[in-house]
């Protein structure tokens, strides 16, 4: 980008401006940042929903694992459309666990204390874990409809028919 500066600022001495420092930085590889974000989201879901026996790195193939912990400005080989069926199966099981745990947590909190989801997750207002699982499904190459169907089945199994109908 072209930055126009006034003539008065050209004679100023001192440290380099933050704008000039930012422009000198290498550009990041955005798909690699998205890949890192997905790992962070997976780890957060595991922690927040207290999921047991989940190995987060098993959700990624060898290319995906190698892309982690690399410089964000480097161009890395990221997973392509050809996925190992075992990895896809592990991903599907993980997403279904996230949905089940979210519904179970919501239902148990509402039955025990008659509190809303916002009160149970006070720092996550507006965070809808099943919706997050559907968003993750798109990135992890799992059918979104499968996750939605599982969500509806979980709602019905916990007696929340009015939400399941929606």
C-alpha positions as CSV (number, residue, x, y, z in Angstrom):
1,X,0.0,0.0,0.0
2,X,1.0,3.6,-0.7
3,X,1.2,5.7,2.5
4,X,1.1,9.4,1.9
5,X,2.8,11.5,4.6
6,X,3.0,15.2,5.1
7,X,6.3,16.9,4.5
8,X,6.6,17.9,8.2
9,X,6.8,14.2,9.2
10,X,9.6,13.4,6.8
11,X,12.2,15.3,8.9
12,X,11.2,13.7,12.2
13,X,13.9,11.5,13.7
14,X,13.3,8.6,16.1
15,X,12.3,5.0,16.0
16,X,10.7,3.5,13.0
17,X,6.9,3.9,13.0
18,X,4.7,0.9,13.7
19,X,3.1,1.2,10.3
20,X,6.5,0.9,8.5
21,X,7.4,-2.1,10.7
22,X,4.1,-3.8,9.8
23,X,4.7,-3.2,6.1
24,X,8.1,-4.8,6.3
25,X,6.7,-8.0,7.8
26,X,6.4,-11.1,5.6
27,X,2.9,-11.9,4.5
28,X,1.3,-14.9,6.3
29,X,0.0,-18.0,4.6
30,X,-3.7,-17.6,5.5
31,X,-4.7,-21.3,4.9
32,X,-2.0,-22.2,7.5
33,X,-3.5,-19.8,10.0
34,X,-6.9,-21.4,9.4
35,X,-5.4,-24.8,9.9
36,X,-3.9,-23.6,13.3
37,X,-7.2,-22.1,14.2
38,X,-9.0,-25.4,13.7
39,X,-6.5,-27.1,16.0
40,X,-7.2,-24.4,18.6
41,X,-10.9,-24.8,18.2
42,X,-10.6,-28.6,18.6
43,X,-8.5,-28.2,21.7
44,X,-10.9,-25.7,23.2
45,X,-13.9,-28.0,22.6
46,X,-12.0,-30.9,24.2
47,X,-11.2,-28.8,27.3
48,X,-14.5,-27.0,27.6
49,X,-16.7,-30.0,27.2
50,X,-14.4,-32.3,29.2
51,X,-14.1,-34.9,26.4
52,X,-12.2,-37.9,27.4
53,X,-10.0,-40.2,25.3
54,X,-9.7,-37.8,22.4
55,X,-6.4,-37.4,20.7
56,X,-6.5,-34.1,18.9
57,X,-3.6,-34.8,16.4
58,X,-5.4,-38.0,15.3
59,X,-7.9,-35.7,13.6
60,X,-5.3,-34.6,11.1
61,X,-3.4,-36.6,8.4
62,X,0.4,-36.5,8.1
63,X,0.4,-33.4,5.9
64,X,-1.8,-31.6,8.5
65,X,0.4,-32.7,11.4
66,X,3.6,-31.5,9.6
67,X,2.0,-28.1,9.0
68,X,1.7,-27.4,12.7
69,X,4.5,-25.6,14.5
70,X,5.8,-24.1,11.3
71,X,6.4,-20.4,10.6
72,X,3.1,-18.9,9.5
73,X,4.8,-17.1,6.6
74,X,6.0,-20.4,5.1
75,X,4.0,-22.1,2.4
76,X,3.2,-25.6,3.8
77,X,1.5,-28.6,2.2
78,X,-1.9,-28.8,3.7
79,X,-4.4,-31.6,3.5
80,X,-6.0,-32.1,0.1
81,X,-9.3,-33.6,-0.8
82,X,-8.0,-37.1,-0.7
83,X,-8.5,-38.3,2.9
84,X,-7.8,-41.5,4.6
85,X,-11.1,-43.1,5.6
86,X,-9.8,-43.9,9.1
87,X,-9.1,-40.2,9.7
88,X,-12.5,-39.3,8.4
89,X,-14.1,-41.8,10.8
90,X,-12.1,-40.4,13.7
91,X,-13.2,-36.9,12.8
92,X,-16.8,-37.9,12.5
93,X,-16.7,-39.6,16.0
94,X,-15.1,-36.5,17.4
95,X,-17.8,-34.2,16.1
96,X,-20.6,-36.4,17.3
97,X,-18.9,-36.5,20.8
98,X,-18.8,-32.7,20.8
99,X,-22.5,-32.5,20.0
100,X,-23.5,-35.2,22.5
101,X,-21.4,-33.5,25.3
102,X,-22.9,-30.1,24.5
103,X,-26.5,-31.4,24.6
104,X,-25.7,-33.4,27.8
105,X,-24.1,-30.4,29.5
106,X,-27.0,-28.1,28.6
107,X,-29.7,-30.6,29.6
108,X,-28.1,-31.5,32.9
109,X,-27.5,-27.9,33.8
110,X,-31.1,-27.0,33.0
111,X,-32.6,-29.9,35.0
112,X,-30.4,-29.3,38.0
113,X,-30.4,-25.6,38.4
114,X,-33.0,-24.3,35.9
115,X,-30.3,-22.1,34.3
116,X,-29.9,-21.1,30.7
117,X,-27.0,-21.9,28.4
118,X,-25.7,-18.4,28.7
119,X,-25.6,-18.7,32.5
120,X,-23.9,-22.0,32.4
121,X,-21.2,-20.8,29.9
122,X,-20.9,-17.2,31.2
123,X,-17.9,-16.2,29.1
124,X,-19.3,-17.7,25.9
125,X,-22.5,-15.8,25.3
126,X,-23.8,-16.7,21.9
127,X,-21.5,-19.7,21.7
128,X,-23.6,-22.6,20.3
129,X,-21.5,-25.7,20.4
130,X,-23.6,-27.8,18.0
131,X,-23.3,-24.9,15.4
132,X,-19.6,-24.8,16.0
133,X,-19.5,-28.6,15.4
134,X,-21.3,-28.1,12.1
135,X,-18.8,-25.4,11.1
136,X,-15.9,-27.7,12.0
137,X,-17.5,-30.4,9.9
138,X,-17.3,-28.3,6.9
139,X,-13.5,-27.8,7.4
140,X,-12.9,-31.4,8.5
141,X,-14.7,-32.7,5.4
142,X,-17.5,-34.4,7.3
143,X,-21.1,-34.2,6.2
144,X,-22.8,-31.3,7.9
145,X,-26.2,-33.0,7.7
146,X,-24.8,-36.0,9.7
147,X,-23.9,-33.7,12.5
148,X,-27.2,-31.9,12.4
149,X,-29.1,-35.2,12.4
150,X,-27.1,-36.3,15.4
151,X,-27.9,-33.1,17.2
152,X,-31.6,-33.5,16.6
153,X,-31.5,-37.1,17.8
154,X,-29.6,-36.0,21.0
155,X,-32.2,-33.3,21.7
156,X,-35.0,-35.9,21.4
157,X,-33.2,-38.4,23.5
158,X,-32.9,-35.8,26.3
159,X,-36.5,-34.9,26.1
160,X,-36.0,-31.5,24.5
161,X,-38.5,-32.2,21.8
162,X,-39.4,-28.5,21.2
163,X,-35.8,-27.7,20.3
164,X,-35.5,-30.9,18.2
165,X,-38.5,-29.8,16.1
166,X,-36.8,-26.5,15.3
